Amino acid sequence: MTDDNRRTHLRIATEEAWAPPELISLYRRHLSERTIDDIGFSSLMGYFLGSTHQQPQAVVARLQSAAEERIADMDATGIDHQVLALTAPGTQVLDAREGIDIARLSNDRLSTLSREHPTRFSALAAVSFEDVDAAVIELRRAVTELGLKGLILNDHIRGSYIDHPRFAPLLSELESLDVPLYLHPNTPPDSMIAPYREAGLDGAVHGFGASAGLHLLRIITSGVLDRHPGLRVVVGHLGEGLPFWLHRIDHMHAKQVASGRYESIKPLRQAPSAYFSNQIWLTTSGMPWAPAIMFTRDVIGADRVMYAMDYPYQYDAAEVDAQEALPISDDEKADFFERTARKVFSLDF
């Protein structure tokens, strides 16, 4: 563990998963009764809730752990504060009724946790995206009454994406409340999962990033960020690979606009890559690799990249040490671990 005696910044981890026991029980029932027709859900939650291996069992236990147990894990790895969010797939495999109930329960619990331990926890709101009107109302309640700091979007919404016009009122509410949307991965939808599933690649090894990266690119190329200029989007895993592709994305997008090849590809107010420097922030969740972090900082700006652990899916003190050892100044390190998160999530503890 890095020597904390000389550390002058806090470590705020910005993509940290949580689940109430009621959601885990609901997932177990749906798996048992086969009442959720989603290949990715059966693959992902069937593994975590059905495996006898120590690793997935530990993850499930830590997702639901009491505050004292979670704080002990934070202390053991030198994490000062977690920004909590409902774990994938969250409400997004549930129908409107179940999703609304779970979202309210989750938001109430996370608000209580944050109020009882204000220096250790903040949290993002959950909603059921199946009922947009209800989602707007719940988001407003979660932010203005419960003090939550943004909205978690666990990738696709039963095969739909947030760029669909029906979600525009929810995006407008995020702008009005001035809180960010956190795009988090999930397994790919049924329409794209088959080749990933048959190769055992539908999870975090690649399927997560492929699906969430597609979602982020859709947000950009569909013009969502032009229509909602006050919308802030946070994405984990260093942008799901997109920073590496930005030059090619800009080049090919410009050619598609010029040729009129696709009805869905229209001119944007700036190149796709530019949105990463003004409306998109990235976190290092699950990507504690110095070359990738330094490249991403160089490409989109050091002020757009902040720390995350991805607890409890990746829980390793060595990963914290690796990021403390990044070849950046102490002042830059304070931005990376603390100041950027405070700004993006309006943290005031």
N, C-alpha and C positions, 0 to 999 in steps of 0.2 A: 504493500500500500504506500502510495506517495506520502511523504512527510507533510502532515496537515499543520504542523507548527508554523510553517512559513507561508502557508496559503492565505491570501488576502481576499479571495473571491469565494462565493458560495457555489456549490454545484447543484444546478437545477436540472433535473431529468424530465424531459418534456413529452415522452411517449411511453407512459407507464400504464399497463393494463390492469383492470379490476373487473370483478364480476360479483353480483350478489348471489348467495346460495339459491335463491328462487329461480334465477335464470339458468343456473346449472341443472337444477331439478327439471325445469321445463325442457331444456335441451335433451336430457335423458329420456323424458317421456316421449318426446317427438321421435327420437331415435328408436325407442322400443316399439312404438306404434306405427312407425314409418309414415308419419303424417306431414313431413316436410319433403317435398319432391325437389331436392336440390343435391346434385352429385357432390359438389364441393362440401356442403354441410355434412353429409354422411361420411365423407372422407376425413375431413378435419376433426369434427367433434366426435365422430366414431372412434378415431384414434385417441384423442385426449381423454375421452370419458370411458373408453373400453379397454385401453391397454393396461397390462400388468407391469409395464416397465417403470422403473423408478422416476425417470425424467418427466414423462407426461403427468404422472401422478403428482410429482412435486409442483409442477406448473399449476395444475388445477387447484391444489391446496393453497398455493401462494396467491392465486387470483382472488380467492375468497377470504384471505387471512384477515384477522383482526388488526386494528391499527398498531397495537404494540408489537406484533410479530413483523409487520411490514417495516416499521420503524427500526426494529433490530436489524433487519436485512439491509436497510439503508445505511445504518451506522457501520455495519460490517464492511461496506464497500465505499464509505465516504460520501454518500449522497445526502445532501442537506434538504432537498425539497423535491417532491414528485408532482407532476401535472398528470392527474389520473383521468382515464377515460374507459368507458365500457368496452370490454374486449370484443374482438371480431368473433363471429359475424354480428354480434350485438342484436339489435332489433330487426336487422335487415333480411332475416329469413322468416320472420313472423308476420302474421296477418295484422291488420290495423288494430284490432281489439287487443291482442296480446302485446303488440308492440307499444301501444300507448300505455298500457299498464306497467310494462317493464321499464319504459322510459321514465315515467313518473317516479316509480320506486327507486330506480337508479339515481335520479337527480336528487331526490330527497335524502338518500343515504350519503351521497357524495358531498352534498351541502353540509350535512351534519358532521361528517368526517373532517371537512375543511374548517368548519367553525371551531371544532374541538381541538384541532391541531393546526392552527393557521400558519405556523412557520414551517410545517412539514408537508402540507398537502394543499393543492388547488385542484380544480377538476373541470372537465368539459361536460357539457350537457349531451344527453341522448334524446332523440325523438323517434317517433314512427314516421318514416317517410311515405308510408302507404296512404296517410291522410294529411295532405299538405296544410290544410286549414288548421287542423289540430296541432300539427308540428310547429306552426308559427306561434300559436298560443303557448305551447309548452316551452319553446325556446325563450320566449319573452319572460315567462314565469321563472324559468331556470336562471336567467341572467339578472333580471331586475329584482326578483324576490329572494332567490337562493344564492346569488353571488357567484354563479358558475362563469367560466372564462371563455367559452367558445362552444363549438358544436363538433361532435365526432361523426364522421361519415366513414363507415367501414366498407368502402369501395362500392360496388354496384348494388343496386336496390332490386333484388330479384330479377336481375338481367337488364334493368334500366340504369340510366346515368343521370347525374345531377345537371347536365346541360340540357335535359329535356325541358321545354317551356313550362310544364306543369310545376316545376320546382322553383320558378322565378320568384314567387312571393316569399319563399323561405330564404333565398339568397338576398332579397331586398331587406328582409328583417335582420339578417346578419350585418348588412351595411348600416342599417339604422341603429342597431345596438352597438356597433363598432367592436365586434368580437370576431375572431377568426374561425374559419372552417378547417378542421384537421382531416385531411384525406388519409385514411389508414387502409392497409391492404386487407384482402380477403381472398379466398380461393376463387378462381375464374368462374364465370357463369357457365351454365350448361352449354351455351352456344359456342364456347371456346375451350372447354376443359378437357375434352377427350384425349388429344395427344399428350397433354401434360399428365393426366391421370394414368394412362397406360404405361408411361415411362417413370412413374413415381416422382414427378416433378411439379405437382399441382400445389404444393405448399410453399414454405418460405424459401426453399432452395431456388425457385425461379418463378413458379406460377403466381405467387403473390405479387412480385415486382412487375411481371408482365401485365397483369390485370390492372393494378393500380397505376402503372405508368401509362397505360392506354387511357384510363379515366382522366388522369391529369392532362394528357395531350388533348383529349376531347374538350376539356374545360377551356383550354387555350384556343384551339382552332375553331371551335364553335362560336367564339366571340363572347362567351360568358363574362370574361374579365373586362371587355369593352362595355358591355351592357350594364355591368356592376362595377364601376371604377373604384368604389370604396371597399370592395370585397378583398379580404386578406385570406390567403390559402397557405396552410402549413402542410408539408409532406415529409414523411419519414424516409429512412433508408437512403439518404442522400439523393432524393428525387427519383427513386426507382429506375436509375440508369439513364434518365433523360439528359442530365448535364453532359454526358459523354457524346450524345447525339445532336447537340444543339446546332452545330454548324450545318450538318446535313438536313436537319429539320427545317431550318431557315431557308436553305437553298431549294429544297424540294417543295416547300410550301409556296414560295414565290413562283416557282414554275407552274404549280397547280392553279394558283390564282390567275396567272397570265393566260393559261390555256383554257380555263373554264372547264377543266375535266370533270370536276365533281360539283354538283349543286350545293353540297354541304360545305365546300371550302370557299369562303368569301374573303375579301381583303380585311385585314385587321389594322388597327391604328398604329401598330408597331410590329416588328419581327417577333415571331414566337419566343425567341430566346430572351427578348427584352423584358417579358413579364416576370422572369426569374429575378430581375433586379428592381422590381417595384411593387409587385403584388404577391409574390410567392417567397416563402421561407422554407428552408430544408433543415431537417434534423439528422443526427448521426445514428439514430436507432438501428441496432443490428449491423452497423458498418464501422466498427472501431479500427479501421485500417488507415494508417496515416497517409499513404499515397493517394487514396481516394478522397479523403477529407481535404487534403491540401489542394488537389486538383479542383475539387468543387468550389472551394473558397476562391481560388484563382479565377475560375470561369464566371461565377455569378456574383462574387463579392463576399468578402469575409463577414460583412454585417448581415448576410442572408443565411448563415449556417450556424446552428446552435446544437448543444449537446442533448442527447437522449440515450438511455440505456436499453430500452425495450424490455423492462422487467415485467413479468418474471420469465419471459421466453428466453432472453439472454441475460443471465445474472452471473456476473464474473468480475471480481475486483480487478483482475489483470487488465480488463478492457478500460476501466477507469484510469488506471495507471498509464496505459498506452496513450490515451488522449491528453492526459496531463503532460506527457512527454512530447507533445507536438512541437515542432520547431517554430514557435510563435512567441511574441513578447508576453510579459505578465499582463500588460494592459489588454492585449488582444485576447489573452486567455480569459480575462474577466468578462469580456464581451461574449466569448464563445460559451462559457459555462453559466453566466448569470445575466448580464445586462440585456442581451438580445431577447432572452426569454421574458424578462420583466417587461420589456417594451411591447412585444408581440401579444402577450397574454394579459397585459395590464396587471401585473402582480405587484401588490403593495405591502406585503408582509415585511 
